[in-house]
Amino acid sequence: PWERKDLVKLNRMLISRDDSRRNGTAYDPYEAALNFRLSEVSASQRKFFRDRLQLIIRRLERSARQNRDGHQSSWTANATFLNSANAAAAAAIRHHHHHNNNYRAVVVNERHTALVSKLYVDTAAHPTCILVYRHPIAFAEVMMKSRFHTWKQFEWITMWEKYHLSAIRACSATTTTVVYYNQLLLQPVTTIIKLLSFLRFTVGVENLNMIDEVYLRKWLPSALSLPTTTTTTSTTLSGSQKQLVAAYDSGSITKWRLKRSSGGASGDGNSISELYDVVLPQEQYLLLSLQHHDNYQQQQQQPHQRDNDRVDNSEYAPLPIASVLKSVAVPNSLTAPRADVVAIYANTAFADMVKNVVCNLNTLVNWRYVVFALDDHLCGYLRVIDAPCYYDEHQFAEGVHDVQYWSLNADSSYGKLLVMKVAYVEHVISAGFNLLLMDADVALYADIRHFIVEQYVSRGYDLILQSDARPDNATTSDWVCAGLFYAKASAAMMRLVTEWRRVMANTGAPDQDALQLLLTGHGQKFVFSDADVAAATLATDMGLKWTLLDRLYAPNGYTFFELDRPHRRGVQPLLVHANMRPLKRKVADFDAHGLWFLDDDRDSCAVADVDFTLQARAIEAAA
């Protein structure tokens, strides 16, 4: 992902103060930007923004080094934040850096970056500013055509002025150049070459190889047409706006030195870190984890001539999962001091499904949760929606990235995924936390954790699972689903998990069949030998009390999508599990039932169509 949407998200959180998420109103980035004043941002907010930005930069730098086969990077020292003017420029920059890996730009395709550019400039070691200029009237007319907005021309021009003054003020003490929008359209190759030359020879970016012009022309059109506008005269511009346009036209804009905007800070108020506690309680853990990992890597790379001189690295070892669980745990008065952990598990192939359930959780209720990754790439994909994600690369190495289909072969990649999943379960239970574990293809209508605790944990159950029965097949009536269950951190549950892993390892059975054997004495599709059955210690012998959720209130994919049982029985389900169907069909089915919560680009949450006021009635009816 060459465009840093995590930075866009960071900008938006600072500019909007996240008011829309807290009061339920639709987020309008331009209204938020128009009301934003950097002078009103508190010291604690600025510090959090910079700390988060530095961690992102360090993570990118580390990733770039790993992809360069040992070549040194000058990325941090020469970081350039480019607010891209259009797709052609961005594509050229992306392609250039793909073939010249000694330098990586950070492309943030959002105008609002200009409003917080002072924080970027203050954070970068050797910042360079690239101002993208478009005539304000042309900008205003395009915005009036492309957005369903009541703003008039003068309001868009005011917004344009604010963008540019904020950027110029931030760049007053840095090396600055201008990319003219019209030139970029009419002469894209020449403009890109000129920009790269500026970065290489004027700024002095090390190891930035100049791409051949002939080669670049293969990737960029010779010219693009200018958008038609009603007028480009300056009759509607104020005196200060005309002065700003004239400075851009003459090129003198790069010599402007603006003072800080007037007006003092309005007091600390809510800092971003405090707002993260409202929206994303796990953010502080994520920051700690990255710092912890950086320190560990630095210690590991230090040369030591003698073993006696070796530094004790235990302080910098990878953050243990117990620290993760503590930071995301939800108090449970019935099992105190043992708290609940809500977790989703998946690999990169199901990244969009994970994003969907995360948006679902954020919309439904202010849950704490964590994503247990099954490969080393998933957590990176989830940064765009700030999903808290944990992966133990020291235990699982690279993991399994691609789509895996159900298999009875324990040696398959699918079998490896299941082993990783149950290992996470064992980690949580052994650490003394209750666990609500969900597949990524689950959608919730209600707070299912609260319902399970109130209705089942209160009655002494150690394990509550979704039913995987096919209602029209009596032989499946007691089938359990290992993709959605609540497990209490009891001694009996710990014994069950230990036996669960042993059965999987010794018989090669999938996780669900192995769990079925321990609960009912038989498998599902996997056929156990008599010796396997005899060797297994059943849950009843362990003193474990378990049960299944009602099939109508917690339907599986077959019951809900194929048979439509809840609707036909007049039941409002608490959740839907889109299992028993391929990945593309899961998405289509969720979308058809208003349970797809991502926007079109699948990088942020859309407005939910589901009426979540039904949850109270659903819980009452189920109880």
C-alpha positions, 0 to 999 in steps of 0.5 A: 500500500503506497498511499498511507491511509493510516496518516490520513486517519491520523490527520482526520482524528486531529482535525475533527477531534473525532466529534462525529464518532462520539455524537453519531453525526455524519462526518464532513471533513470540510466542515471540520477543516474549516473550523480547525485551528492548529493554535488550539491544539493542546501540547498533549495532542501535538505530542501524541500526534508526533509520537504516532507519526514517528512510530509510523516512520520507524515502522516504514523504515524498518520494512523498507530495510527488510525489502532492500536485501541489506542496502542502507536507507536514507528514508528517515533523513530525507522523508518527503511528504507529498500531498499528491495532485492527481492520480497520474503524479502519484502513479509515477512516484509510486512506480519510480520508487518501486524501481529505485528502492533506495528512497521511498516517499510517503504519499498522503492523498488528502488536502487536509494534510496542509492544515497539520503540515507544521507537525509533519515539518517539526517531526521530520529530520530534514523536511522538504515542502512541495506545494501543489497549486491550483487556481482557487476559482478552478478548485472551487468550481470542481468542488462544487460539481463533485460534491453534494454540498451546499457550499458556495464558490466563495466558501470553497475559495476560503477553504483553499486560502486556509489550506495554502496559508497553513502550508506556507506558514509551516514551510517558512523555514524549510526548502520549498518548491511548487508543483503547478496543477496545470503543468502537471496535466499538460506536461506530466513527464516534464513536471515529474522529471523537474520535481525529481531533479529538485529532490535529487540535486537541490534538496540532496536526497541521497540514493535517489536515482533519476528515472529515464524520461523515455521509460517514464513516458511508458507510464504517464500520458503525454498530456491530460485535458484541463477541466473546463471552468466557467471563469478563472477571473479574479473578480470574486477574490479578496485582496489577500487571495489575489495577493496569494495567487500573484505570489504563486504565479510569479514563483515568489511564494517560496520566499514567503515567511509567514508568522504563526497565526494569531490566537492562543491555545484554548487549553488542553481539553481532551487530548488525542490519547484520551479520545483514543481511549473512547474510540480505541482503548488499545492504541496505547498498547500498540504504541508501547508494542512498537517502541518495545519492538524497536528497542529489542531490534536495536539491542539485537543488532548491537555487536558484542565481542565477548559473551561476557559483554552481552547485554541482557535483552530480556527487557526488550523481548517481544511484548508478551501476549499477557500484556496485550490481553491486559490492555484489551480486557473487559471487566466481568463482574460474574467472573472477577477478577478474571476479565473477558477478552474479545478476539477476532482471528484471520489471515490476510486473505480475510482482511476485508472481512476483519475490517467489516467486523471491526466496523460492526463492533465500533458501530454497535457498541464501544467494545474493546477487542483485539485481532489475532493475526495468522500471518505477518501482513494482516496487522499492516492492512488493518492500520487503515481502520485503526484495528488493534492487531497482534501477531507473534512472529517469533512463534509463527514466523510468516504464518499463512497469507493466502486463502485456504479452503477447508481440508482434512489434511493436517499438513496443509496450510489450512491445518497450520492455520488451525494450529495457530488459532488454538495456540492463541486460545491456549495463550488467553485461557492460560493467562487467566482471561475469559475468551469470546472468539469469533471468525472474521465472517461474523456480523452482530446485531447485539452485544452478544458478549453481554448476552452470553455472560448474563444468560449462560456464564451466570448459570455456571457454563464453562463453554458456550458455542454456536451450533453448526447443525444443519436443521434439515439433517438430524445427524448434525443436531449436536454439531458445534462451531469452533469459529464462535464460542465463549470460554471461561478461564476455568481449570476445566476449560484449561484441561479441555484446551490442552487435550484439544491441542493433543488430539489435533496433533496426534490424530491430524483432525481439524480443530472443529472435529477435535473439539467435537470429539471431546464434547460428544465422543464423535467427530463431524466429517473427520472419522476417528479410530476407536483408539483415538476415541478411547484415548480422548478425555471427554469434557464430562470427565473433566467436569466441564459444563458446556452448551450451544447457543440457540440456532435462531438467535445465533444462526450459522450461514446455512440456517440464516442465508439458505433456510431463512429460519429466523425470519420465517419464525419471526425471530430477530437474531443476535448475530449472523455467522456467514460460514459454509460459503466461499469468501466472495459469497460471504461479502455478497450475502452480508451486503444483501442483508445490510451487514456490510459496513465498509465503504466502496474502497474498503478502507473505512467504515460506511454508515450502517444500514442496520437498525441497531435499536433492535438489539434491546428487543432482541436480547429481551426476546432471547432471554 
